[in-house]
Amino acid sequence: MKHLSTLLLWLLPLASWAQPAVAPGPPPGAPHQTARTELLLDPQNDDVQVQALPTDSAVVLLVSHQSKFMGKSQYYFQHYGPGLTLKREQKLDIAEEFQVERLCAEPGIVYAVFSSHQVAGRLLVAAYDVRGGQVHTQEFNTKQYRDLVAVRAVDGRLLATVVLADQLHQTVLLMDVATGSFQFLPSLYESLSSELTSVMDAPAGRAEYVLSQTNGRKKRLMLKQLSAEHGQLLRSEMVQTESERSLITAQLSPPQDTSTRLLAGTYGLRGLEYAQGLFATDLTAPPANPANPHPALRFYDFRRMRHFFDYLKPAKEARLRDRSARREARAASPLRWHYRLLLHELLPQADGGYTLVAEVYYPNYHYNSYGMPGSYGTSPMLRSSTYGYLPYSMYNSTPGRAFMGFRTTHVLVCGFDRRGNLLWDNTYVLNNELLHSELEEAVRTLSLPDGRVVLAYLDGDNELHYKLINQGEAAPNDFKIDLMTAANGVKEKVLETRQPEVQPWAGRQYVATGFQRIRGDKGPERQVFFLQTLEF
């Protein structure tokens, strides 16, 4: 009996170990995967551009197919409605000389911009009417155009930020898609180092741009309001500081709110590249000093924020804050931070305030021991879909290193009232840092009706990573789910995901897209392009 008891004591742990593990449930606040559509497309022969239209509950794809015999590429629009049901497919007759640059949209219309690789300065725009299904194409022989930086649509016209033929300056090209007329706007003629952001006011037919300008020592901001119909300069305004601070870049609140014009952005100390913190101002408020007509600016150093340094380990953050406090106690100059921030557009909130989302990034390099740059990043210009072109020499001037792209480490989220007072801050720390060849939004935001903000991205491992931001409340940074590729009970494995992307869609939904190679329990592997809705 004694030996039997001893044997049972040895077997019990083994029996416990052999029990099947209980699959963990979804993390709190996980989205529902409500619909999925697969297209039999192969990234070796097909290219897909995706444009979500939340106001129309539509997702439009521009698909280009290259035959295996290297013939002319075939283009067509595919229009998906609620539930990702295919509503319409429209073929496009695009000459072989053109290649697609990017898509943009306004309510009811998707625009695809193509550039010619045979004739310098020639553009082609294809406009797809979501509500009627018609397609209209228009050529523009600009001669001076060389590269497309960013493009916005308003009232049937495109405002494209472009690099000019001298490769030293950028401006805005206004294109009327209906008539084919175009003009370069001289009021927005800037050097390539200038950073541009913009907001569109479709009801009023206006566009507002924020431009950074420098004298080599400091930066200031110029605000310019233009007519979207003819490009006339309606109003200009300068925002600068009298102190040693430099205003690096900023975003304007959406112009539909006529009671407030909030300007929020980043500032630096003496340097022209790195951000020391955020600033904000209400441009409609009267100046505090009648003798100084410039708006009053509010500055918020990163060290004054509660969550900005959450990406550090607690001990390192404590040492950093202690060091900063000691410098402040003896009235020494503050610590100089070395952060670069990419600003998203301001998000209106129900209480009348705004939420600013800013991604912290840095340039990433490949190093070798031969003293020569590698085979990466040989272009003389680096495109930023938000801020313009950046001289290649800014990032690749050191022998033995080659620029690889921009890596995002964490995301700062701040709430401002309509006067520019900072109400709260929060941070999303990315567990796996994202690398992009262009300076573009790596994390996409979605505003929920209860005031919370979702930050999400899709990675190459078929995982949707997300964080729910409820103002300044602390929350986990490691929530993630796997995208389902089949109905419950069907086992499949995603072997590879290429070009993963999520875009905010109608209501509380994201639409996730990308190429996937999938293997099931039975049958051969399949290569698809997928669309999938995720509802929070």
N, C-alpha and C positions, 0 to 999 in steps of 0.2 A: 504493500500500500504506500509505503514511504517512497519507493522508487517510482510508483505511478504518479504521485503528487509532484515529484521532482520533474518527471517527464512533461506533465501538464504545464508546469511553470515555464519550461523551455518552449513549449509549443504555442502558448497563448500569444506571445509577442509576434511569432511568425504568422499566426492566423490573423492577427490584427493588421500586420503589414500586408498580407495578401488580399485584404478587402479592397474592392475597387474604390478609387478616390472619387469624392463627390466634386463634380465640376463646379467651379466658383460661379456665382451669379454675376450679372452685369454690375458695374460700379454705379454709385448713386447718380441719378440724373442722366443716365445713358440714353441716347436717342433711340427711337424706334426706326427700324429699317423697313420702310413701308412699300417700296417698289424697286424693281431692278429690271434693266433692259440690257441685252447683250447683242452686239453687232459682230459679225464674223469678219473682222479686220485684222490686219497684220502690220505691226510697226515697221516692218522691212519695206512694205510697199504702200502703206497708207499713212496719211497725216490727218489729224483731227484737231480743229480749233473749236472751243466750246464757249458759248455766250449764254448766260442765264438772264432772263428778264422777269424779275419778281412781280412787276406790276401787271404783266400779261400771263402769269403762271405758265411761262413757256421756257423751254431750253432749245436753243438752236445750235446745230452742229454744222460746220463747214468741213466737208470731207474731201480730201484730194486723194485720188488713186493713181498710182504709177504702175503701168503694166510691166511685166517681167522683161519685155522686149524693148524697154526704154523708149516707148512712144510718148505721145502727148499726154500730160496729166489730165485726168477727168475730175471735174469739180461738181459738187452738188450740195445744196442746203438740205438738212433734215430738221423738221420742226416737231418737237415733242410737247405734249400738253400735260395736264394733271394726271398723276399716275404713270407718267412716262410713256403714254400711248403715242404712237406715231400718227401725227395729224396730216403731214404733208411732206413731199420730197420734190425739190425743184433743181433741175440740172442747170449748170452754168456753162456758157461757152467762153472760156478764157484762153486767150492766145498763149502760145508756148513761151513767149518771152517774159511772161509775168510769173511772179511767185508771191504767195500770200505773206503779208507782214504781221497783221494782227486784226482782231475784231473789236468793235465797240458797239454801243447801242443807246437808243433813247426809247421811251415807251412806244411800242408798236413797230419799231424798225431796227433791224440789225445791219450793220455796215461791215463789209470786209474790204480791207485796203491791201492792194497788190502793188508791187514795184517792178519795174522793168529791169532785167539784167542785160539788156541790149542797148537801150537808149537812156542815157543819164537824165534824171529829172522827170521821167515819165511815170505817172501813177494811174492806177485803175481802181475805181470804187464800185463795188456791187452792193446794192441796197435791197434787202429782203423785207417785204411788208408782212409782218406777222399776222395781221388781221385779214388781209385780202389774199396773200399768197403770191403777189406779183414780185418780180425781180427787175430792177433797173440798174444798168451799168453805165459808167461815165468815165472817160479818160481825161487826164489833166497833164499837159505837157509843160511842166514848170521850168525846166532847164536848170534852175538853181538848187533844186532839191537833191540831197544826197542820202540822208538816212532818217528814218522815222524814229522818234523818241517816245512820243505818247500821242494819243488822239482822243478827243472828246466830241460828242455829238449833241447838237441842240437845234431844234426847229428845222430839220432837214439840211443842216450844214455841219461840216466837220471842221474842227479847230485842231490842227495837227502841229505839235511841237516837232520841228525838223532841224537837222544839221544842214547848213548851206554848203555850197560847192567849195568855198575856201577852207573848209574843215576847221575853221576857227570860231565861227559864230553859229548861233541858233536863233530861230525866230518861230513865229506861229504862222502857218499856212492855212488860210480860210478858203474852204472849197464848198461851193454850192452844188450839191449832187444833182439837182433837177436841171440846172441850166448849163453846168460845165464851167462857169466862171470861177476864177480863183484870184487870190492876191496874197502876197507876203505882207504882214503887218509891221510897218516900220516902228511902231510904238513898242514892240516887243522884240527888238533886235538886241541880242545880248551875247556875251562871250560864252564859250562852252562851260566854263567853270561856274556860271551862274546857275542857281537852283530855282526851278519853277514849280509851283503848285497852282491848282485852279479849281474853281467851283462854277457850275453852270446854273443859270436862272432861266429855264425854258419859258415859263409864262411871260416873263418880261423881255425875252430875247436878248439876254445879256450874258457876258462871261466876265469873271473876275479872276485876275492873276496876281500871285504873290511872287516877286522876283527878289533874289538876293544880289546885292551889289557890294563891291569891295574896293577900297583904295590901296590894298596891300597890307594894311595894318588892322582895319576894322571892317565889319560887315554891317550893312543896313538893309532894310526891306523897302521895296517900292510896291505899292498896291495900285493896280490899274484895272479900271472897269471899261469894257468895250461893248459895242453893239455887235451881236452875233450875226446880224444881217449884212452889214457893210464893213465891219471892223473899225469903225471910228472910235477914237479914244474919248470916252465920256467923262472920265474923272481919274485923277491920279493923286496919290497920297504917299508921303514918306513917313516911315516909322524908324526911329533910331534912338540911341541912348547917348547921354552926355558923359557917362562914366566909361570905365575901361571895358565894359561888356560889349560883345558883338552879338548881333542877332543873326543866327545862322540860317534858319528856315522856319516856315510857319504854315498853318492852315487857317482858312477863313471859315466861319460858320456858314451853313447853307443860306443863300440869299433870300429864300422864301420867308424866313423870319425877319420881317422888316423892323421889328422893335429893337433888335439887338444885332450888332456886328461884332462877334467875338473873334479875336485873333489870338491864336495860341501856337507856340512853337518852342524852339530850343535857342539857348544863348551860350556863348563861350566867354572865357576870360583871356583877352589878348590874342589867343590863337584863333584861327579862322576855320578849323576843322573839327575840333572836339567840343562836345556839349558839356557844360557845367551844370545845367539844370533846365527847367522850363520857365517860360514867361507867358503871361496872358494879359490881355487888355480889352476893354469894351470901347470900340471905336466910336460909339454913339454918345458916350458920356462926355460932358463938358470938361475941359482941362482943369486940373487942380490949381494951376497957376495961370491966371489970365495973360501974363506976360509971355508964357511959353505955350504955344498952341498945340504942341505935340501931346498925344494921349498919354495918360499915366500908365506905366507898365508895372506889373507885379512879377517879381522874380522868386523862383523856388529852386534852391540848390538841392541836388540829389540827396545830400546828407540830411536834409530836413524832412525827407519822405520816409514813411514808416516801412515800406516794403521794397524799396528799390534794390536794396542789397540782399534780398532773400536768396539770390543765386549763389551767395557765398556760404561756406560752412559757418555755423554759429560762432565758433571761436575766432575765425578770421574777421567776421563782421564786427564782433565786439572790439577787437584790436583796432580796426579801422575807425570805428566811431570814437573810441577813446583817444586815438591819435588826433582826430579832427577836433575833438573837444579841447584837448590841451593847446592846440594851435590857436583856437578861438579865445581861450582864457588869457593867453599872453598877447592877444591882438596881432598875431602874425597873419600873413596872407593865407587864405584858405587852400586846402589841398586842391590840386588841379586834376580833374578826372580826364580820362582818355576814352570817352564813349562816342560812338556814332549812332544816331537815331534816325530811323525811317518812319515818318509820320503818316498815319492813315487819315482819311477825311474825318472831320468831327462828326460824332453821332448825336443827334438831338435826343433829349430825354423828356419824359412826360412832365417833369417838374419845371421845365423851361431851361434847364442847364444843358451841358454838353459833356460827352465822354471823349477823351483823347486816347487813342491807342498808338503806341510808338514801339517799334521793334529795335532792339539793341543788336548791332551787327559789327563785324570786323572783316577785313579782307583776309582771305585764306591763301596760303602759298604752298607750292611744291618746291622742295629744295633738292639740289644734287651737288655732287662734289667735283664737278668738272669745270666750274666757273662760268658755265654758259646756261642761259635759260633753257628750260625744257620745251617740249613741243606743245605746251598748253598756252592758250590765251595769246595768240600771235596777232590779234586784231589791234590796230593802233588806237581804237576807241572802245570804251566799255559802256554798254547801253544801260541806262537806268530808266525803267518804265515809269518812274515817278518824278525823278529830278533832272533828267537830261543826260547828256553824254559826259563821261569823265575821261580826261586824258589818260591814255594807257601808261604814260610815264609816271603818273601819280602812284601807281601800284606795282610797277614792274621794272624799276630802275636799278635794282641791285643785281649784279652778276651772280649766277648760281641759284636764283629763285625764279619761279614762274607763277604768275597769278592764276589761281584756280577758280575763284568766285567769292561770293559774299556768304558768310556763315552767321546765322541768327542764333543768339544765345538765350535771350529772355525778352519778354514783352512787358512794357510798362503801360498800365491802364490808370488814368486819372479822371476824376470827376470835377468839373468846374460849374459854378453857377453862372448866370447870364452876364455877370459883371466881371468875371475872370478870377474870382476867389477859388482857390483850391480847396475842395471839400473832402476828398479822400484819394488815396492811391492804392494800387495793388500791383502784383507782378505775376506773370506766368513764366515759370522757369521750364525751359524745354529739356526733357531728359535726353533726347538725342538731337543734337544741334543740326539745323537744316542748312544745306549748302545749295546756293543758286548761282548760275552763271551771270544773271542780271540782278541788278538791285531792284527787287520787287517784293510785294507783300508775300511773306512766307506763311503767315498765319492769317486766317480769315475770320471776320467777326460777324456775329448775328445778335441783334437786339431782341430780347424777349418782352412780351407785354407786361410782365411784372417788374421790369426795370433791370433785370439781370442781363449780363452780356456773356455770350459764349465765344470763346476763342478755340479754334480747331485747325488741325492740319492732318493730311493723309500722307503716310510714308510709304516707302517701297516694300515694306513687309506686310502690306494689306491691313495696317492698323490705323484707325482713326484716333488721334490723340486730342483731348479737349480739356478745357477748364471752364467752370462756371464762376463768373465774377459777380459777387453781390456786394458792390461798393468796396469798402475796405476790409471786409471779413476775410480772415485766413481760410484757405481751402487747399485741398491736395492738388499737386501738379502732375500726378502720374495716372490720371484716369485715361483708359483707352479701351477700345473694343475692336474685334476683328470684323471686317465686312463679310456678310454671309453671301455665298455664291449660289446657294441652292436652298430648297425648302428644308424645313426641319426634318431630321432623320436621315438626310442624304449626306454622306461623308465626301467631302472634296478638299483638296489642298491647293492653295495658290502658290505656284512655284516662283512666280515673278510678277511684279507690278511696275510698269513703266509710266512715266509722265503722270504720277498721281496728283490729283487736284481736287479741292472742294471750293464751291462758290455759294454764297448766301442765295437762297431762293425765296419762294413765296411763303409768307407767314413765318412759321417757326422751323423752316426746313433749310437744310443744305442739300446740294446735289453734288455727289462725288463722281469723278470720272477718271479714266485711265485705261491703259492696255494691261491685260492680264493673261498669263498662261496658267491653265487650271488642269489638274489631274483628278479624276474621279476614281471610285472603286472599280468601275467597269468601263470599258471603252477607251478610246485613245484620248490623248491630251487635246485640249481645245485652246485656240488663241482668239481672244475677243477684245473688243473695246466695250467697256461697260458704262452705264449710267445708273446711279443708285441714289435714292432719296433717304435722308436721315432727318427725322423730326424730333426736336427737343421739346 
